[in-house]
Amino acid sequence: MAESLDLSVVAEGVEDAATLDLLREMGAGQAQGYYFAKPMGLEALLASSLVGCQG
């Protein structure tokens, strides 16, 4: 529904590859969670290789 309203949707709580695969099958375009990285501050994020990463 959100995408039909031209809103960006982010699937949260992705903790493993199986969940990510399922979300991709469902058409999810964005995801976040421990599978990608644990929570971190801005300085740590900028120093990591995650900036600009598309998952």
CHARMM internal coordinates of N, CA and C (Angstrom, degrees):
IC EDIT
DIST 1 N 1 CA 1.4373
DIST 1 CA 1 C 1.5283
ANGL 1 N 1 CA 1 C 111.12
DIST 1 C 2 N 1.3435
ANGL 1 CA 1 C 2 N 116.44
DIHE 1 N 1 CA 1 C 2 N -43.86
DIST 2 N 2 CA 1.4640
ANGL 1 C 2 N 2 CA 119.70
DIHE 1 CA 1 C 2 N 2 CA -178.71
DIST 2 CA 2 C 1.5229
ANGL 2 N 2 CA 2 C 111.36
DIHE 1 C 2 N 2 CA 2 C -60.69
DIST 2 C 3 N 1.3276
ANGL 2 CA 2 C 3 N 116.75
DIHE 2 N 2 CA 2 C 3 N -42.49
DIST 3 N 3 CA 1.4538
ANGL 2 C 3 N 3 CA 119.72
DIHE 2 CA 2 C 3 N 3 CA -179.66
DIST 3 CA 3 C 1.5215
ANGL 3 N 3 CA 3 C 111.66
DIHE 2 C 3 N 3 CA 3 C -64.97
DIST 3 C 4 N 1.3344
ANGL 3 CA 3 C 4 N 117.91
DIHE 3 N 3 CA 3 C 4 N -32.75
DIST 4 N 4 CA 1.4593
ANGL 3 C 4 N 4 CA 120.28
DIHE 3 CA 3 C 4 N 4 CA 177.11
DIST 4 CA 4 C 1.5264
ANGL 4 N 4 CA 4 C 110.86
DIHE 3 C 4 N 4 CA 4 C -67.17
DIST 4 C 5 N 1.3382
ANGL 4 CA 4 C 5 N 117.43
DIHE 4 N 4 CA 4 C 5 N -20.36
DIST 5 N 5 CA 1.4556
ANGL 4 C 5 N 5 CA 122.81
DIHE 4 CA 4 C 5 N 5 CA 176.13
DIST 5 CA 5 C 1.5244
ANGL 5 N 5 CA 5 C 111.56
DIHE 4 C 5 N 5 CA 5 C -95.12
DIST 5 C 6 N 1.3422
ANGL 5 CA 5 C 6 N 115.87
DIHE 5 N 5 CA 5 C 6 N 10.05
DIST 6 N 6 CA 1.4643
ANGL 5 C 6 N 6 CA 123.57
DIHE 5 CA 5 C 6 N 6 CA 179.63
DIST 6 CA 6 C 1.5266
ANGL 6 N 6 CA 6 C 112.17
DIHE 5 C 6 N 6 CA 6 C 63.55
DIST 6 C 7 N 1.3372
ANGL 6 CA 6 C 7 N 116.33
DIHE 6 N 6 CA 6 C 7 N 35.79
DIST 7 N 7 CA 1.4543
ANGL 6 C 7 N 7 CA 122.26
DIHE 6 CA 6 C 7 N 7 CA 175.68
DIST 7 CA 7 C 1.5221
ANGL 7 N 7 CA 7 C 109.45
DIHE 6 C 7 N 7 CA 7 C -102.12
DIST 7 C 8 N 1.3078
ANGL 7 CA 7 C 8 N 116.71
DIHE 7 N 7 CA 7 C 8 N 146.26
DIST 8 N 8 CA 1.4553
ANGL 7 C 8 N 8 CA 121.22
DIHE 7 CA 7 C 8 N 8 CA 177.47
DIST 8 CA 8 C 1.5256
ANGL 8 N 8 CA 8 C 109.28
DIHE 7 C 8 N 8 CA 8 C -79.00
DIST 8 C 9 N 1.3374
ANGL 8 CA 8 C 9 N 116.67
DIHE 8 N 8 CA 8 C 9 N 137.07
DIST 9 N 9 CA 1.4544
ANGL 8 C 9 N 9 CA 122.24
DIHE 8 CA 8 C 9 N 9 CA -178.82
DIST 9 CA 9 C 1.5268
ANGL 9 N 9 CA 9 C 109.00
DIHE 8 C 9 N 9 CA 9 C -119.30
DIST 9 C 10 N 1.3327
ANGL 9 CA 9 C 10 N 116.70
DIHE 9 N 9 CA 9 C 10 N 132.29
DIST 10 N 10 CA 1.4600
ANGL 9 C 10 N 10 CA 122.11
DIHE 9 CA 9 C 10 N 10 CA 177.75
DIST 10 CA 10 C 1.5254
ANGL 10 N 10 CA 10 C 108.00
DIHE 9 C 10 N 10 CA 10 C -122.91
DIST 10 C 11 N 1.3220
ANGL 10 CA 10 C 11 N 116.51
DIHE 10 N 10 CA 10 C 11 N 121.46
DIST 11 N 11 CA 1.4668
ANGL 10 C 11 N 11 CA 120.94
DIHE 10 CA 10 C 11 N 11 CA 175.46
DIST 11 CA 11 C 1.5189
ANGL 11 N 11 CA 11 C 107.68
DIHE 10 C 11 N 11 CA 11 C -78.23
DIST 11 C 12 N 1.3229
ANGL 11 CA 11 C 12 N 117.10
DIHE 11 N 11 CA 11 C 12 N 125.06
DIST 12 N 12 CA 1.4549
ANGL 11 C 12 N 12 CA 121.94
DIHE 11 CA 11 C 12 N 12 CA -178.13
DIST 12 CA 12 C 1.5236
ANGL 12 N 12 CA 12 C 111.27
DIHE 11 C 12 N 12 CA 12 C -105.07
DIST 12 C 13 N 1.3139
ANGL 12 CA 12 C 13 N 115.38
DIHE 12 N 12 CA 12 C 13 N 155.56
DIST 13 N 13 CA 1.4606
ANGL 12 C 13 N 13 CA 120.46
DIHE 12 CA 12 C 13 N 13 CA 174.28
DIST 13 CA 13 C 1.5111
ANGL 13 N 13 CA 13 C 114.79
DIHE 12 C 13 N 13 CA 13 C 84.78
DIST 13 C 14 N 1.3300
ANGL 13 CA 13 C 14 N 118.09
DIHE 13 N 13 CA 13 C 14 N 22.94
DIST 14 N 14 CA 1.4627
ANGL 13 C 14 N 14 CA 120.79
DIHE 13 CA 13 C 14 N 14 CA 178.96
DIST 14 CA 14 C 1.5241
ANGL 14 N 14 CA 14 C 108.01
DIHE 13 C 14 N 14 CA 14 C -73.74
DIST 14 C 15 N 1.3368
ANGL 14 CA 14 C 15 N 116.18
DIHE 14 N 14 CA 14 C 15 N 117.00
DIST 15 N 15 CA 1.4674
ANGL 14 C 15 N 15 CA 120.43
DIHE 14 CA 14 C 15 N 15 CA -176.17
DIST 15 CA 15 C 1.5140
ANGL 15 N 15 CA 15 C 114.05
DIHE 14 C 15 N 15 CA 15 C -116.02
DIST 15 C 16 N 1.3396
ANGL 15 CA 15 C 16 N 118.43
DIHE 15 N 15 CA 15 C 16 N -7.64
DIST 16 N 16 CA 1.4699
ANGL 15 C 16 N 16 CA 119.26
DIHE 15 CA 15 C 16 N 16 CA 179.99
DIST 16 CA 16 C 1.5261
ANGL 16 N 16 CA 16 C 109.99
DIHE 15 C 16 N 16 CA 16 C -155.45
DIST 16 C 17 N 1.3264
ANGL 16 CA 16 C 17 N 114.73
DIHE 16 N 16 CA 16 C 17 N 166.57
DIST 17 N 17 CA 1.4618
ANGL 16 C 17 N 17 CA 121.38
DIHE 16 CA 16 C 17 N 17 CA -177.48
DIST 17 CA 17 C 1.5282
ANGL 17 N 17 CA 17 C 112.15
DIHE 16 C 17 N 17 CA 17 C -63.44
DIST 17 C 18 N 1.3276
ANGL 17 CA 17 C 18 N 117.27
DIHE 17 N 17 CA 17 C 18 N -34.65
DIST 18 N 18 CA 1.4627
ANGL 17 C 18 N 18 CA 120.11
DIHE 17 CA 17 C 18 N 18 CA -179.57
DIST 18 CA 18 C 1.5303
ANGL 18 N 18 CA 18 C 111.11
DIHE 17 C 18 N 18 CA 18 C -62.94
DIST 18 C 19 N 1.3227
ANGL 18 CA 18 C 19 N 116.34
DIHE 18 N 18 CA 18 C 19 N -40.90
DIST 19 N 19 CA 1.4607
ANGL 18 C 19 N 19 CA 120.63
DIHE 18 CA 18 C 19 N 19 CA 177.95
DIST 19 CA 19 C 1.5220
ANGL 19 N 19 CA 19 C 110.34
DIHE 18 C 19 N 19 CA 19 C -65.82
DIST 19 C 20 N 1.3176
ANGL 19 CA 19 C 20 N 117.22
DIHE 19 N 19 CA 19 C 20 N -43.32
DIST 20 N 20 CA 1.4579
ANGL 19 C 20 N 20 CA 120.98
DIHE 19 CA 19 C 20 N 20 CA 178.12
DIST 20 CA 20 C 1.5233
ANGL 20 N 20 CA 20 C 110.80
DIHE 19 C 20 N 20 CA 20 C -61.36
DIST 20 C 21 N 1.3262
ANGL 20 CA 20 C 21 N 117.33
DIHE 20 N 20 CA 20 C 21 N -43.70
DIST 21 N 21 CA 1.4610
ANGL 20 C 21 N 21 CA 120.93
DIHE 20 CA 20 C 21 N 21 CA 178.24
DIST 21 CA 21 C 1.5248
ANGL 21 N 21 CA 21 C 111.29
DIHE 20 C 21 N 21 CA 21 C -59.96
DIST 21 C 22 N 1.3122
ANGL 21 CA 21 C 22 N 117.08
DIHE 21 N 21 CA 21 C 22 N -43.56
DIST 22 N 22 CA 1.4606
ANGL 21 C 22 N 22 CA 121.33
DIHE 21 CA 21 C 22 N 22 CA 179.22
DIST 22 CA 22 C 1.5272
ANGL 22 N 22 CA 22 C 110.86
DIHE 21 C 22 N 22 CA 22 C -62.97
DIST 22 C 23 N 1.3204
ANGL 22 CA 22 C 23 N 116.47
DIHE 22 N 22 CA 22 C 23 N -43.95
DIST 23 N 23 CA 1.4641
ANGL 22 C 23 N 23 CA 120.24
DIHE 22 CA 22 C 23 N 23 CA 178.96
DIST 23 CA 23 C 1.5279
ANGL 23 N 23 CA 23 C 111.09
DIHE 22 C 23 N 23 CA 23 C -62.92
DIST 23 C 24 N 1.3249
ANGL 23 CA 23 C 24 N 116.87
DIHE 23 N 23 CA 23 C 24 N -39.03
DIST 24 N 24 CA 1.4729
ANGL 23 C 24 N 24 CA 119.94
DIHE 23 CA 23 C 24 N 24 CA 177.39
DIST 24 CA 24 C 1.5223
ANGL 24 N 24 CA 24 C 110.85
DIHE 23 C 24 N 24 CA 24 C -64.31
DIST 24 C 25 N 1.3362
ANGL 24 CA 24 C 25 N 117.07
DIHE 24 N 24 CA 24 C 25 N -41.00
DIST 25 N 25 CA 1.4669
ANGL 24 C 25 N 25 CA 120.92
DIHE 24 CA 24 C 25 N 25 CA 176.83
DIST 25 CA 25 C 1.5210
ANGL 25 N 25 CA 25 C 110.84
DIHE 24 C 25 N 25 CA 25 C -61.11
DIST 25 C 26 N 1.3323
ANGL 25 CA 25 C 26 N 116.55
DIHE 25 N 25 CA 25 C 26 N -33.07
DIST 26 N 26 CA 1.4613
ANGL 25 C 26 N 26 CA 121.63
DIHE 25 CA 25 C 26 N 26 CA -179.70
DIST 26 CA 26 C 1.5287
ANGL 26 N 26 CA 26 C 112.04
DIHE 25 C 26 N 26 CA 26 C -80.99
DIST 26 C 27 N 1.3324
ANGL 26 CA 26 C 27 N 116.28
DIHE 26 N 26 CA 26 C 27 N -7.16
DIST 27 N 27 CA 1.4608
ANGL 26 C 27 N 27 CA 120.43
DIHE 26 CA 26 C 27 N 27 CA 176.81
DIST 27 CA 27 C 1.5131
ANGL 27 N 27 CA 27 C 115.18
DIHE 26 C 27 N 27 CA 27 C 94.89
DIST 27 C 28 N 1.3350
ANGL 27 CA 27 C 28 N 117.77
DIHE 27 N 27 CA 27 C 28 N 13.01
DIST 28 N 28 CA 1.4646
ANGL 27 C 28 N 28 CA 120.21
DIHE 27 CA 27 C 28 N 28 CA 178.78
DIST 28 CA 28 C 1.5255
ANGL 28 N 28 CA 28 C 109.89
DIHE 27 C 28 N 28 CA 28 C -66.38
DIST 28 C 29 N 1.3060
ANGL 28 CA 28 C 29 N 115.80
DIHE 28 N 28 CA 28 C 29 N 131.78
DIST 29 N 29 CA 1.4515
ANGL 28 C 29 N 29 CA 120.64
DIHE 28 CA 28 C 29 N 29 CA -178.17
DIST 29 CA 29 C 1.5142
ANGL 29 N 29 CA 29 C 114.15
DIHE 28 C 29 N 29 CA 29 C -95.01
DIST 29 C 30 N 1.3327
ANGL 29 CA 29 C 30 N 116.92
DIHE 29 N 29 CA 29 C 30 N -21.85
DIST 30 N 30 CA 1.4583
ANGL 29 C 30 N 30 CA 121.30
DIHE 29 CA 29 C 30 N 30 CA -178.30
DIST 30 CA 30 C 1.5267
ANGL 30 N 30 CA 30 C 109.60
DIHE 29 C 30 N 30 CA 30 C -138.96
DIST 30 C 31 N 1.3204
ANGL 30 CA 30 C 31 N 115.49
DIHE 30 N 30 CA 30 C 31 N 145.61
DIST 31 N 31 CA 1.4624
ANGL 30 C 31 N 31 CA 119.85
DIHE 30 CA 30 C 31 N 31 CA 179.63
DIST 31 CA 31 C 1.5263
ANGL 31 N 31 CA 31 C 109.23
DIHE 30 C 31 N 31 CA 31 C -150.18
DIST 31 C 32 N 1.3174
ANGL 31 CA 31 C 32 N 115.10
DIHE 31 N 31 CA 31 C 32 N 156.03
DIST 32 N 32 CA 1.4651
ANGL 31 C 32 N 32 CA 120.36
DIHE 31 CA 31 C 32 N 32 CA 175.47
DIST 32 CA 32 C 1.5192
ANGL 32 N 32 CA 32 C 108.87
DIHE 31 C 32 N 32 CA 32 C -147.60
DIST 32 C 33 N 1.3089
ANGL 32 CA 32 C 33 N 115.90
DIHE 32 N 32 CA 32 C 33 N 158.33
DIST 33 N 33 CA 1.4560
ANGL 32 C 33 N 33 CA 120.22
DIHE 32 CA 32 C 33 N 33 CA 178.25
DIST 33 CA 33 C 1.5135
ANGL 33 N 33 CA 33 C 111.62
DIHE 32 C 33 N 33 CA 33 C 154.44
DIST 33 C 34 N 1.3240
ANGL 33 CA 33 C 34 N 115.48
DIHE 33 N 33 CA 33 C 34 N -177.23
DIST 34 N 34 CA 1.4583
ANGL 33 C 34 N 34 CA 122.44
DIHE 33 CA 33 C 34 N 34 CA -177.27
DIST 34 CA 34 C 1.5225
ANGL 34 N 34 CA 34 C 112.55
DIHE 33 C 34 N 34 CA 34 C -62.00
DIST 34 C 35 N 1.3279
ANGL 34 CA 34 C 35 N 118.50
DIHE 34 N 34 CA 34 C 35 N -21.91
DIST 35 N 35 CA 1.4651
ANGL 34 C 35 N 35 CA 120.51
DIHE 34 CA 34 C 35 N 35 CA 177.98
DIST 35 CA 35 C 1.5315
ANGL 35 N 35 CA 35 C 110.55
DIHE 34 C 35 N 35 CA 35 C -59.91
DIST 35 C 36 N 1.3165
ANGL 35 CA 35 C 36 N 116.07
DIHE 35 N 35 CA 35 C 36 N -34.53
DIST 36 N 36 CA 1.4650
ANGL 35 C 36 N 36 CA 120.71
DIHE 35 CA 35 C 36 N 36 CA -178.15
DIST 36 CA 36 C 1.5221
ANGL 36 N 36 CA 36 C 111.11
DIHE 35 C 36 N 36 CA 36 C -90.01
DIST 36 C 37 N 1.3283
ANGL 36 CA 36 C 37 N 117.24
DIHE 36 N 36 CA 36 C 37 N -45.49
DIST 37 N 37 CA 1.4759
ANGL 36 C 37 N 37 CA 121.62
DIHE 36 CA 36 C 37 N 37 CA -179.83
DIST 37 CA 37 C 1.5175
ANGL 37 N 37 CA 37 C 109.22
DIHE 36 C 37 N 37 CA 37 C -173.76
DIST 37 C 38 N 1.3228
ANGL 37 CA 37 C 38 N 115.47
DIHE 37 N 37 CA 37 C 38 N 153.30
DIST 38 N 38 CA 1.4607
ANGL 37 C 38 N 38 CA 120.97
DIHE 37 CA 37 C 38 N 38 CA 173.97
DIST 38 CA 38 C 1.5357
ANGL 38 N 38 CA 38 C 108.12
DIHE 37 C 38 N 38 CA 38 C -76.88
DIST 38 C 39 N 1.3262
ANGL 38 CA 38 C 39 N 117.56
DIHE 38 N 38 CA 38 C 39 N 158.50
DIST 39 N 39 CA 1.4657
ANGL 38 C 39 N 39 CA 119.97
DIHE 38 CA 38 C 39 N 39 CA 178.34
DIST 39 CA 39 C 1.5286
ANGL 39 N 39 CA 39 C 111.05
DIHE 38 C 39 N 39 CA 39 C -54.98
DIST 39 C 40 N 1.3444
ANGL 39 CA 39 C 40 N 115.98
DIHE 39 N 39 CA 39 C 40 N 141.99
DIST 40 N 40 CA 1.4620
ANGL 39 C 40 N 40 CA 120.60
DIHE 39 CA 39 C 40 N 40 CA -179.75
DIST 40 CA 40 C 1.5220
ANGL 40 N 40 CA 40 C 109.45
DIHE 39 C 40 N 40 CA 40 C -149.00
DIST 40 C 41 N 1.2963
ANGL 40 CA 40 C 41 N 114.95
DIHE 40 N 40 CA 40 C 41 N 159.47
DIST 41 N 41 CA 1.4567
ANGL 40 C 41 N 41 CA 120.99
DIHE 40 CA 40 C 41 N 41 CA 177.48
DIST 41 CA 41 C 1.5263
ANGL 41 N 41 CA 41 C 111.17
DIHE 40 C 41 N 41 CA 41 C -73.66
DIST 41 C 42 N 1.3279
ANGL 41 CA 41 C 42 N 115.84
DIHE 41 N 41 CA 41 C 42 N 169.60
DIST 42 N 42 CA 1.4593
ANGL 41 C 42 N 42 CA 121.41
DIHE 41 CA 41 C 42 N 42 CA -177.40
DIST 42 CA 42 C 1.5270
ANGL 42 N 42 CA 42 C 112.37
DIHE 41 C 42 N 42 CA 42 C -59.06
DIST 42 C 43 N 1.3218
ANGL 42 CA 42 C 43 N 117.62
DIHE 42 N 42 CA 42 C 43 N -45.23
DIST 43 N 43 CA 1.4671
ANGL 42 C 43 N 43 CA 120.09
DIHE 42 CA 42 C 43 N 43 CA -178.41
DIST 43 CA 43 C 1.5226
ANGL 43 N 43 CA 43 C 111.28
DIHE 42 C 43 N 43 CA 43 C -61.58
DIST 43 C 44 N 1.3248
ANGL 43 CA 43 C 44 N 117.36
DIHE 43 N 43 CA 43 C 44 N -42.63
DIST 44 N 44 CA 1.4613
ANGL 43 C 44 N 44 CA 120.71
DIHE 43 CA 43 C 44 N 44 CA 178.66
DIST 44 CA 44 C 1.5271
ANGL 44 N 44 CA 44 C 110.60
DIHE 43 C 44 N 44 CA 44 C -65.86
DIST 44 C 45 N 1.3214
ANGL 44 CA 44 C 45 N 117.23
DIHE 44 N 44 CA 44 C 45 N -39.06
DIST 45 N 45 CA 1.4614
ANGL 44 C 45 N 45 CA 120.94
DIHE 44 CA 44 C 45 N 45 CA 178.59
DIST 45 CA 45 C 1.5181
ANGL 45 N 45 CA 45 C 110.98
DIHE 44 C 45 N 45 CA 45 C -62.59
DIST 45 C 46 N 1.3250
ANGL 45 CA 45 C 46 N 116.31
DIHE 45 N 45 CA 45 C 46 N -47.15
DIST 46 N 46 CA 1.4617
ANGL 45 C 46 N 46 CA 120.06
DIHE 45 CA 45 C 46 N 46 CA -179.26
DIST 46 CA 46 C 1.5243
ANGL 46 N 46 CA 46 C 112.26
DIHE 45 C 46 N 46 CA 46 C -64.44
DIST 46 C 47 N 1.3286
ANGL 46 CA 46 C 47 N 117.03
DIHE 46 N 46 CA 46 C 47 N -29.97
DIST 47 N 47 CA 1.4651
ANGL 46 C 47 N 47 CA 121.01
DIHE 46 CA 46 C 47 N 47 CA 179.29
DIST 47 CA 47 C 1.5332
ANGL 47 N 47 CA 47 C 112.14
DIHE 46 C 47 N 47 CA 47 C -82.08
DIST 47 C 48 N 1.3187
ANGL 47 CA 47 C 48 N 117.22
DIHE 47 N 47 CA 47 C 48 N -12.11
DIST 48 N 48 CA 1.4667
ANGL 47 C 48 N 48 CA 120.54
DIHE 47 CA 47 C 48 N 48 CA -177.41
DIST 48 CA 48 C 1.5222
ANGL 48 N 48 CA 48 C 111.18
DIHE 47 C 48 N 48 CA 48 C -86.50
DIST 48 C 49 N 1.3152
ANGL 48 CA 48 C 49 N 114.77
DIHE 48 N 48 CA 48 C 49 N 174.43
DIST 49 N 49 CA 1.4610
ANGL 48 C 49 N 49 CA 120.90
DIHE 48 CA 48 C 49 N 49 CA 177.15
DIST 49 CA 49 C 1.5250
ANGL 49 N 49 CA 49 C 111.36
DIHE 48 C 49 N 49 CA 49 C -88.53
DIST 49 C 50 N 1.3352
ANGL 49 CA 49 C 50 N 117.38
DIHE 49 N 49 CA 49 C 50 N 6.76
DIST 50 N 50 CA 1.4761
ANGL 49 C 50 N 50 CA 120.98
DIHE 49 CA 49 C 50 N 50 CA -176.25
DIST 50 CA 50 C 1.5270
ANGL 50 N 50 CA 50 C 112.81
DIHE 49 C 50 N 50 CA 50 C -81.83
DIST 50 C 51 N 1.2980
ANGL 50 CA 50 C 51 N 118.24
DIHE 50 N 50 CA 50 C 51 N -21.17
DIST 51 N 51 CA 1.4662
ANGL 50 C 51 N 51 CA 120.26
DIHE 50 CA 50 C 51 N 51 CA -178.66
DIST 51 CA 51 C 1.5157
ANGL 51 N 51 CA 51 C 108.53
DIHE 50 C 51 N 51 CA 51 C -64.05
DIST 51 C 52 N 1.3136
ANGL 51 CA 51 C 52 N 115.21
DIHE 51 N 51 CA 51 C 52 N 122.30
DIST 52 N 52 CA 1.4581
ANGL 51 C 52 N 52 CA 120.34
DIHE 51 CA 51 C 52 N 52 CA -179.69
DIST 52 CA 52 C 1.5119
ANGL 52 N 52 CA 52 C 113.62
DIHE 51 C 52 N 52 CA 52 C 86.39
DIST 52 C 53 N 1.3523
ANGL 52 CA 52 C 53 N 118.47
DIHE 52 N 52 CA 52 C 53 N -2.69
DIST 53 N 53 CA 1.4550
ANGL 52 C 53 N 53 CA 122.74
DIHE 52 CA 52 C 53 N 53 CA -178.81
DIST 53 CA 53 C 1.5176
ANGL 53 N 53 CA 53 C 110.17
DIHE 52 C 53 N 53 CA 53 C -71.51
DIST 53 C 54 N 1.3244
ANGL 53 CA 53 C 54 N 117.54
DIHE 53 N 53 CA 53 C 54 N 137.26
DIST 54 N 54 CA 1.4603
ANGL 53 C 54 N 54 CA 122.65
DIHE 53 CA 53 C 54 N 54 CA 179.70
DIST 54 CA 54 C 1.5083
ANGL 54 N 54 CA 54 C 113.30
DIHE 53 C 54 N 54 CA 54 C -102.19
DIST 54 C 55 N 1.3155
ANGL 54 CA 54 C 55 N 118.69
DIHE 54 N 54 CA 54 C 55 N 8.64
DIST 55 N 55 CA 1.4766
ANGL 54 C 55 N 55 CA 122.20
DIHE 54 CA 54 C 55 N 55 CA 176.81
DIST 55 CA 55 C 1.4571
ANGL 55 N 55 CA 55 C 114.62
DIHE 54 C 55 N 55 CA 55 C 68.96
END
COOR INIT
IC SEED 1 N 1 CA 1 C
IC BUILD
